[in-house]
Amino acid sequence: MKRRILASIFFLSLSSLTHAQIVEDPDFDPLGKNAMLPRLIRVQVEFIEMPHTELTKLTSQPRSAANDTDLRKKCAELVKAGTARVFETMTATFNPGIKVSTHSGTEFTYPTEYEPAYLPENQSSEPQQSPVHPPTPTTFDTATLGSSLNVEAYIGEYDQIVVISIAAEMKSLVDYSDWGTWKSQDTEVSVKMPTFYDVSLKLGTVVIADQAQIISVISPKDSNGEIDRTKKLVVFLRAEILTVGR
């Protein structure tokens, strides 16, 4: 009788332990059900601005691994201390192997070519009554201002590696260049061309899911729209493999 009771208690304890594993550990999948569910890739790109001197401290030690999660944690400490700031974050979640793009900003249309001023064919005998056609814009272009992300990725070996091709850009209008002003008795036309500041990267890399990786360091602009070499934008990339329906 005692043997039966002990066996029943042992069986119940083992059943409770197994049930606890299934409930508490979402990765516990002895039957392989998760492998049958669809998966997505989430890619996040972060631009963290900091003084150039802080970047030098951050990257002063040689590294042999591409896992920069520890450096990302140090950046979080710098942000918390007010030494650095999160400048921009772009994220996309998509099916593996699909090219996707995201954008936030505006389209800025501006003239690129002008027809010069000219006199009309039929002129009046009085010059002051003969209107002169001012310079007229004839060709236009459109710049995409703001933040843009283009990315393509797929899941590699062991279902832990993510192979990524990525292009990220931040473009802003900073000033106008004055190429001359045409004046007449009744009209004044300025020929101006916009000046943009562009921060961009285009590359391919391989990451382990959930690990952060520094993929680029870029100089931001200063208050005058010029390159600011006293500061740096440290670009972190992180990819996650998500299972739908879990």
C-alpha positions as CSV (number, residue, x, y, z in Angstrom):
1,M,0.0,0.0,0.0
2,K,2.9,2.4,0.9
3,R,4.6,1.7,-2.4
4,R,1.4,2.6,-4.4
5,I,1.0,5.8,-2.4
6,L,4.7,6.8,-2.9
7,A,4.5,6.0,-6.6
8,S,1.3,8.1,-7.0
9,I,3.0,11.1,-5.2
10,F,6.1,10.8,-7.4
11,F,3.9,10.7,-10.5
12,L,1.9,13.7,-9.5
13,S,5.1,15.7,-8.6
14,L,6.7,14.8,-12.0
15,S,3.5,15.8,-13.8
16,S,3.3,19.1,-11.9
17,L,7.0,19.8,-12.8
18,T,6.5,19.2,-16.4
19,H,3.4,21.4,-16.5
20,A,5.3,24.2,-14.8
21,Q,8.0,24.0,-17.4
22,I,5.5,24.3,-20.3
23,V,3.7,27.2,-18.7
24,E,6.7,29.2,-17.4
25,D,9.1,28.6,-20.3
26,P,7.7,29.7,-23.7
27,D,10.7,28.1,-25.4
28,F,10.0,24.7,-24.0
29,D,8.7,22.9,-27.1
30,P,9.3,19.2,-27.0
31,L,6.8,18.4,-29.8
32,G,8.2,21.0,-32.2
33,K,4.9,23.0,-32.5
34,N,6.7,26.3,-32.5
35,A,8.7,25.3,-35.6
36,M,5.4,25.0,-37.5
37,L,4.3,28.6,-36.7
38,P,5.2,31.5,-39.1
39,R,8.1,33.7,-38.1
40,L,8.9,37.4,-38.6
41,I,12.0,39.5,-38.3
42,R,12.1,42.8,-36.4
43,V,15.0,45.1,-37.2
44,Q,15.7,48.2,-35.1
45,V,18.2,50.9,-35.9
46,E,19.2,53.4,-33.2
47,F,21.2,56.7,-33.6
48,I,22.8,57.7,-30.3
49,E,24.5,61.1,-30.3
50,M,27.4,61.6,-27.9
51,P,30.6,63.7,-27.7
52,H,33.5,62.4,-29.8
53,T,35.6,62.0,-26.6
54,E,33.0,59.7,-25.2
55,L,33.0,57.6,-28.3
56,T,36.8,57.3,-28.0
57,K,36.4,56.0,-24.4
58,L,33.6,53.6,-25.5
59,T,35.7,52.0,-28.2
60,S,39.1,52.2,-26.7
61,Q,39.5,48.5,-26.0
62,P,40.1,46.0,-28.9
63,R,37.2,43.6,-29.5
64,S,37.1,40.2,-31.2
65,A,33.3,39.6,-31.1
66,A,30.6,41.3,-33.0
67,N,28.3,41.4,-30.0
68,D,28.1,45.0,-28.8
69,T,25.3,44.6,-26.3
70,D,27.6,45.7,-23.5
71,L,28.4,48.9,-25.3
72,R,24.7,49.5,-25.8
73,K,24.2,49.2,-22.1
74,K,27.0,51.7,-21.5
75,C,25.3,54.1,-24.0
76,A,22.1,53.7,-22.0
77,E,24.0,54.8,-18.9
78,L,25.4,57.9,-20.8
79,V,21.9,58.8,-21.9
80,K,20.6,58.5,-18.3
81,A,23.4,60.7,-17.1
82,G,22.7,63.3,-19.8
83,T,26.0,62.9,-21.6
84,A,24.4,61.3,-24.7
85,R,21.0,61.3,-26.2
86,V,18.9,59.0,-28.4
87,F,18.8,61.0,-31.7
88,E,16.5,58.7,-33.8
89,T,15.1,55.2,-33.7
90,M,13.7,53.3,-36.8
91,T,12.0,49.9,-36.6
92,A,10.4,47.5,-39.1
93,T,8.8,44.1,-38.6
94,F,8.3,42.0,-41.7
95,N,8.4,38.6,-43.4
96,P,11.9,37.1,-44.0
97,G,13.2,37.8,-47.5
98,I,10.9,40.8,-48.1
99,K,12.2,44.2,-48.9
100,V,10.5,46.8,-46.7
101,S,10.8,50.6,-46.2
102,T,9.7,53.1,-43.7
103,H,9.7,56.9,-43.8
104,S,8.7,59.8,-41.6
105,G,9.1,63.3,-42.9
106,T,8.1,65.6,-45.8
107,E,8.8,66.0,-49.5
108,F,10.5,69.2,-50.5
109,T,10.2,70.4,-54.1
110,Y,12.6,73.0,-55.4
111,P,13.7,74.4,-58.8
112,T,16.9,73.2,-60.3
113,E,17.0,75.1,-63.6
114,Y,15.9,78.5,-64.6
115,E,15.1,80.1,-68.0
116,P,17.0,83.4,-68.1
117,A,15.3,86.8,-68.3
118,Y,14.4,87.9,-71.9
119,L,12.7,90.7,-73.7
120,P,9.5,90.1,-75.5
121,E,9.5,89.9,-79.3
122,N,7.1,92.8,-79.8
123,Q,8.5,95.7,-77.9
124,S,6.9,99.1,-77.3
125,S,8.5,102.2,-78.6
126,E,8.8,103.3,-75.0
127,P,11.3,101.1,-73.1
128,Q,9.6,101.6,-69.8
129,Q,6.4,100.1,-71.1
130,S,8.1,97.0,-72.5
131,P,7.8,94.3,-69.9
132,V,10.9,92.0,-69.3
133,H,10.2,88.4,-68.5
134,P,12.1,87.6,-65.3
135,P,14.1,84.3,-64.7
136,T,11.5,81.5,-64.6
137,P,12.1,78.0,-63.0
138,T,11.6,75.3,-65.6
139,T,12.9,72.1,-64.0
140,F,12.2,70.8,-60.5
141,D,13.4,68.1,-58.2
142,T,12.0,66.6,-55.0
143,A,14.0,65.8,-51.9
144,T,12.7,63.4,-49.2
145,L,13.4,65.1,-45.8
146,G,13.2,63.2,-42.6
147,S,14.1,59.6,-41.7
148,S,14.1,56.7,-44.1
149,L,14.8,53.0,-43.6
150,N,15.1,50.3,-46.3
151,V,15.9,46.8,-45.1
152,E,15.9,43.2,-46.4
153,A,16.7,40.3,-44.1
154,Y,16.3,36.5,-43.8
155,I,16.9,33.9,-41.1
156,G,20.2,32.1,-41.4
157,E,21.7,29.0,-39.8
158,Y,20.5,27.5,-36.5
159,D,17.5,29.8,-36.6
160,Q,19.5,32.3,-34.6
161,I,21.5,34.2,-37.3
162,V,19.9,37.1,-39.2
163,V,21.4,38.2,-42.5
164,I,20.6,41.9,-43.2
165,S,21.0,44.4,-46.0
166,I,20.1,47.8,-44.8
167,A,20.1,51.5,-45.9
168,A,19.2,54.3,-43.5
169,E,19.1,58.0,-44.1
170,M,18.3,61.2,-42.3
171,K,18.1,64.3,-44.5
172,S,17.3,67.9,-43.5
173,L,17.1,71.3,-45.1
174,V,19.7,73.6,-43.5
175,D,20.0,76.7,-45.8
176,Y,19.7,78.3,-49.2
177,S,22.5,79.4,-51.5
178,D,21.8,82.6,-53.3
179,W,22.9,82.5,-56.9
180,G,21.9,86.0,-57.8
181,T,18.9,88.3,-57.7
182,W,17.3,89.7,-60.9
183,K,15.6,93.1,-60.4
184,S,13.4,95.2,-62.7
185,Q,11.2,98.2,-62.2
186,D,8.3,95.9,-61.1
187,T,9.8,92.6,-60.3
188,E,12.6,91.1,-58.1
189,V,13.4,87.4,-58.5
190,S,16.1,85.6,-56.4
191,V,17.7,82.5,-57.8
192,K,18.2,80.3,-54.7
193,M,19.2,76.6,-54.4
194,P,18.6,74.6,-51.2
195,T,21.4,73.1,-49.1
196,F,20.7,69.7,-47.4
197,Y,22.6,67.9,-44.7
198,D,22.5,64.1,-45.2
199,V,23.4,61.3,-42.8
200,S,23.2,57.9,-44.4
201,L,24.5,54.4,-44.4
202,K,24.2,51.4,-46.8
203,L,25.6,48.1,-45.9
204,G,25.1,44.4,-45.3
205,T,25.9,42.5,-42.1
206,V,25.2,39.4,-40.1
207,V,23.9,39.5,-36.5
208,I,22.8,37.0,-33.8
209,A,19.2,37.5,-32.9
210,D,18.7,39.8,-29.9
211,Q,22.3,41.1,-29.9
212,A,23.2,44.7,-30.5
213,Q,25.9,45.6,-33.1
214,I,27.5,48.9,-33.9
215,I,27.3,49.2,-37.7
216,S,28.4,52.8,-38.3
217,V,29.6,56.0,-36.7
218,I,28.6,59.2,-38.4
219,S,29.1,63.0,-37.7
220,P,25.9,65.0,-37.2
221,K,25.4,68.6,-38.1
222,D,25.9,71.7,-35.9
223,S,23.5,74.6,-35.4
224,N,24.7,76.2,-38.7
225,G,24.1,73.0,-40.8
226,E,27.8,72.2,-41.0
227,I,29.5,69.0,-40.1
228,D,30.2,68.8,-36.4
229,R,33.2,66.6,-35.7
230,T,33.0,67.2,-31.9
231,K,30.0,64.9,-31.8
232,K,29.3,61.5,-33.2
233,L,26.2,59.4,-34.0
234,V,26.8,55.8,-33.0
235,V,24.5,53.6,-35.0
236,F,23.3,50.3,-33.3
237,L,21.5,47.5,-35.1
238,R,19.5,44.8,-33.5
239,A,17.4,42.0,-35.0
240,E,14.8,39.7,-33.4
241,I,13.2,36.6,-34.7
242,L,9.5,36.5,-33.7
243,T,7.1,33.6,-33.8
244,V,3.5,34.4,-34.7
245,G,0.8,32.8,-32.5
246,R,2.9,31.9,-29.5
